[in-house]
Every structure is written in C-alpha cells, then in structure tokens.
C-alpha cells in the first residue's frame, strides 16, 4: 500500500544489492543541491510480523553530515 505513493513523489528506494551507500550519497547531494526533501524510515525495511525492528542510524548520520536538515513533528 505504501509503495506506489513514494515513487509518485520522486522517492528513491535503494535495492538491497549493496548500493545503499551510493544511494544515500546521491540523496544527500540532491537534498543539498536541488532542495529535495528526504524522509528516512529508521528501521530500513518492513518486518514480516509488523513488529518494530531496531533502528539503523547510518543513513541519517550521513544525511545530517552532508545536507541541511529540519525536523518536523507533523
């Protein structure tokens, strides 16, 4: 249900082939240079049971280091 909507908004969903770091670097560049908005889902993937998985912080750390950030509670 969530999959079509992000793609329509221009979201990038990296494949699980090891290219995730390159995708994060590209997203960081696009946020900084083109002003696109980044949304990070901290679990990194869906779980089969719906239970929350541990958060992954690497993508967020890289994004914060390379691009201006703004948080929102909405």
Helices and strands as residue ranges (DSSP letters): H 3-8, H 20-34, H 58-66
